[in-house]
Amino acid sequence: MTVPRTDPAPLDAPRGLAGVIVTGTALGDVRGREGFYHYRHYSAIELAQRRGFEDVWYLMFHGELPGRAESARFAARTAELRRLPAEVREALPGIARTSAVSGPSAGLRTALSLLGAGSGLRPVYDLPAGRRLADALALCAAVPTLLTALYRLGQGLEPVEPREDLPFAANYLYMLTGTEPDAARASAIERYLISAVDHGFNASTFTARVVASTGADMAACLVAAVGALSGPLHGGAPSRALDTLDAIGTPERIDGWIREQILGGARIMGFGHPVYRTEDPRSRMLRSIAQEFGGPLVDFAVEVERRVEAVLAELKPGRELHTNVEFYAGVVMELCGLPREMFTPTFCAARVVGWSANILEQAEDSKIIRPAARYVGAPPPQPVPAP
């Protein structure tokens, strides 16, 4: 008797799962053709312009913006979680030494794993929603402390303990530099951090959700996401966009350099995005932040942006290429005094909130993410040769 198959018929997906919808989410979306993205039901850019980082963090975790009193309570609660356990602090010098070449983002993978193990984090599959949320809050609050401590130790400096009286962005800059930032720089970095919290089902976010679907603990999910972000085809690095400006050097070299890159088929760092077919809204906002500071670097960056688009229109008519978030993010962070090796870690300090919100959402679904692959090797079974 033949038993009928009950498995669903396999579907061939495009390479990279491009355009494939794998689940539903209430966290946000990217509408590339419109040049728009949102967190929950609010424009991400408007949130960056009108609310603080902690409010956006609350929104991603709770689904609504907090009122004034709840905002203050949430900020105080997360500020209390910034300090690291003694056993983690004691291990950081060794982690910083072993990750000296690869930098703080690589060290974060080890430090997060240690923090999760030392905190006794249990699999999200075994936890009630309230415990998952508490784990997520603790890890998100600790990541900026870990990153800044690893950077300073790598520079031969002592870590700076967090301050509970400073907002998220100002405290981050304080832990990085040892000096309380002025309002302009704290505001600029806060707006950048908010703009980087989430951005659809990118590779690191999807990775976090795949690991969460196995029921793993929160730290394991975040370590996987950080690993995915380290790949140059995903997060890239805002410092590479500044490398473009450094390579050009002076205004009179702009057109010649651009033509050489385009005609040689090279990628111009800081330009182009796999989703946006119009101007990246994050780049537009960060350009305006950079222009608030002004100065030669900003003027040069704006002129390079203008000439790249003009020369491309001449040489490759019909091809849309605009600045992405990396271009002006690098400029803004440079203006705010951040070292270039901390550009990607700073992005990570914000994106950990988006990753965590996705992990919490995925943990509500008990179905493991388990796609199939099409076998394309030699036909089996082949006889096994004698030794």
N, C-alpha and C positions, 0 to 999 in steps of 0.2 A: 504494500500500500504506500503510495507516495503522499508525503505530508506537504501540503501547500506552504510556500514561503509566506511568512508574515512580516519579514523585514521590509521597511520602506525601500523603494527603488532608489539606488544611489543617484546623486545629482553631480554633474561636473560643474565646479565653481571656477570662475576666472582666476588667473594667477593672482596671488596676494589677496584673494577674497574681495577684490575691488568691486564696490557697489553692492555687495551681498549684505543683506540685513540679517543679523544673527540673533537679535533679541529686541525687546522693547526697553526703553529707559525713560524715566521721568527726570533725569538729571540735566539734560540739555541736548543741544544739537548744533551742527555747523551747516549753514546753508551757503555753500561755496559760490554758487552763481550770483547770489545777492550780496556777498561780502558781509555776512552777518552770522553771529553765533550767540548763543544764550545759555545762561545757567538757570535751570528750572524755567520759570516763565518770564525772566527778566533779561534784557540785553546785558551781556557781559561787560560791554564797554560803558554803558550807563552806570552799572554797578561800580565799576572802577572809578568813575568820576564822582559818584555821589555817596558811596558807603565805604566803611572801613573793611580791612581784611577779615577781622573776626566776624563781622556781620555776614560776609559772603561765605565764610566757613560754616557758620550756623545755618545759612540757607541751604548749602549743599547737603548737610547732615540731617536737617529737620524739615526741609521742604517749604519753609517760609522765612521771611525776614523777621528778625527779632524786634520787639518794641524796645524803648529806651532802657527800661529796667532789666529786661532779659538780656539785652546786649551787654550791659555792664556785668551781669552775673556770669555770662559765658566768657567774656574777656578775662575776668578774674579767675575763673575755673581753669581755663587753658594756660594762663600765666603761671599758675601754681604747678603745672605739669612740666615746665621747661627744664627743671633741674634733673640731672642724671643720677641714677643709683651709683653708689661708691664703686662697686665692682666694675661698672662700665667706664667710669672716669679713669680708674686705674689702668684699664686696658688700652685706652686711647693712644698714649704715646707709642706703644708697640704697633698699633694699627697704622698710625701716621707714618712710622718708619717704613713699614712694609709696603705702604701705598704711596711712597714719596714720588715715584715716577709717574704713576697713573693718576694721582690726585685725590681730592676729598670725595668726589662722587664714587670712586672705586672703594675707598675706605668706608664709605657709608654702607655698602653692602654687608661688609663684615660687622660693622658696629650695630647695624639694625638687627642682624641675626643674633648677635650677642645680647642686645637689649631684649629681644623677644624671648630668648631662652632663659635669661636671667630673671625676667619678669614672670616666668611660668605661663606664658600665653598658651591657651588651649585652642584646638581647632575650632574655627567658627561654626562648623557643623554641630558641635556639641554645646554651643552657647546660646543663651537667650539673647534677644535683640539688644537689651540694655547693656549686657556685658560686652557684646561686640562693639557697641558704640563707645564704651569706656576705653576699650583697648585701642580703638582708632584714634580717639582724642589724645591719649597718652603718647602714641607713636608720632602723630602729626606735630604735637608740641615739642617733642624731643629732637626731631630731625634738624631744625635750624641750629640747636645747641651742638649736636654732633658735627654738623658740617663746619661750623665756625671753629670749633675746638680742633678738628682735624687739620684745618687750614693753618691755624696759628701754630700748632705743634710742628707742622711741616716747615714753618718758617723759623723755628727755634724760639717761639714765643709761648708764654703761658696762656692757656685758655682764659677767656673772660666769662665769669659767671653771669647767667641771665638776670635781668631785673624784672620784677613783677609789676613795677609801676609804669613800664613803657609798653606802648602798643606793639603788636607783632612785628611790623616792619622796622620801627625805630629800635626795638630790642635786637633784631637781627643785625642791623648795622652797628649797634653798640657792641655786640659780642664779637663782631668781625674786626672792628677797629680799636675798641677800647675807649672810644670817645662817643658821647651822645651826639647824634646827628642833628643838624639844623632842620627846621621844619620843611624847607624846600626839598632837600634830599630825601628826607623820610617820606614825604608825600609822593615824590617821583617813584621811589622804589615800591611803595605800597600800591600805587596804581599799576605798576608793572606786574607785581606779584598777583594782584587780583586778575589781571588779564591772562595769567598763565595757569590758573587753577584747573581748568578742564578744557578739552577741545575735541569732543567726540570720541569715536572708537579708534583712536590712534593705536600704534603697536604696543606701547607700554600699558595703556589702559586695558586693552584687550588681554594682554598677558596677565595683568593683575586679576582680571575676571576669570580667566581660564584656571588659574591656580586657586582662586576662591571657590570655583565650582567643584573642586576636589574636596572642599571642606577644610583646607589647610588653615593654619593660624594666620592672624593679621600680618605679623612680621614677615612670614614666608611669602605672602602675596606681595608685599611692598618690596622685598628684596628682588623678587622676579621682575617687578616693574622697573626698578632702578637698573637692573641688568639690561632690559630691553632698551631703555633710554640711552645707554652707553653706546649703542651702535650708531655709527656715523650716518646711516641711511634714515635714522629716525629723528632724534632730537637735534642732531647737528650741534653747533655751538655758536652763540652770539660772537665769541671772540674771532671766529673765522670770518664773519662779516667785517669786523674791523681790520682783519688781515687784508681784505679787498682794498680798503681805504689806504692802508699802509703800502700795498703793492703799487697803487697808482701814484701816491706820493704828493703830486702837485696838480693844480687845476689844468695846466697846459698839457698834461699827459693823459687826461681823462679819455678823450675820444680815441686816441691811438690805442690805448690799453684795452678799451672796450671792444674795438673792432678786432683786435688780435684774438681776444678771448672768444668772441662770437664766431669768427671765421674759422678758428681752430677747433670749434666744437666743445670748448671747455665750459664748465659750469661757473657762473658768476655767483659767488657765495653771498647769501643775503637776499637773493632774488628767486622768485618762483615758489609755488606751493602745490602739493598734489591735490588739494581740494578747491582752493580759491581760484576762480577764473576772473576775478576782478581784484581790486585793491584789498589787501589783508586789513581788516578793521583794526587789528592790534597794531600794525605798522602805522596806520593813520594816527591813532591815539598817541603812540610813542614818539612820532615825529613832532606832534604838537608839544609834548612834554619836553623834548630836546630843545625846541625853539623857545620855550620858557627860559632856559638857561642861556641860549645863544652862544656865540663865539665862533672861532675859525673852524673847529671840528664840525659843528652843526652845519655851518654854511657849506663846507666841503661835501658833507654827506648828502645834503639836499641837492647840490649840483650834480653829484655822481648819479643819484637816483634819476634826476631829470634827463641826463645825457644817456644813461643806459636805455631808458624807455624810447628815447628819440632815435638812437642808433639802431636799436632792435627793430623799430618800425621801418627803418630804411632798409636794413639788410634782410630781415625776416618778416615781411609784411603779413599781417594777420595773426601773428603769434603774440599772445598776451604774456607779458612777464612783468610782474610788479615786485616791489620789496615785500619780504615776508617779515615775520615778527623778529627774526634774528638781527636784521639790519639795524633798526633803530633801538632795539633792546641793548645791543652792544654799545651804541652811542650813549644812551641814557646811563647805563651802568658805568661807563668810563667817566662820564661827567660827574657821577656821584662818588667816584673814588674807589670803586670796587676793582680789585685785581682781576685780570682776565681769567686766571685759572678758577675764579669763583663765579664766573658767569653762568655756566651750566649748573653748578650746585645751587645757585640762587633760584634758578628756574625750578629745580627739584624741590626746594623748600616750599614752593607754592603748589606744585603739581601733586605733592603727596596728599593734599586735601582732596583733590579730584579723584586720585586713585582710590583713596580710602572710601569716599562716597560710593564709588563703583563697586568696591568690594562688599560694602554693606548691602547694596542693592542686590548684588549677585548672590549673597549668602541667603537671601530670602527664597531662592529657587534651589530645590534639592537635586535638580538634574545636572549631571556632570557634562561638561563640554567635551565631546569625544567624536571628532569628525573622522572620516575615512580617507584613505589614500588609494590611488589606482596603481596596482603593481605593473611595472614596465620592464622588469628584468627578464632573464632567460626563462623559458617555459619550465615550470616544475611538473612533476618531480624528475630530476636528473639522477642517474645512478651515482652513488657516492664512491669515488675511486678508492682503491686499496692504498694503504700507506706505503 
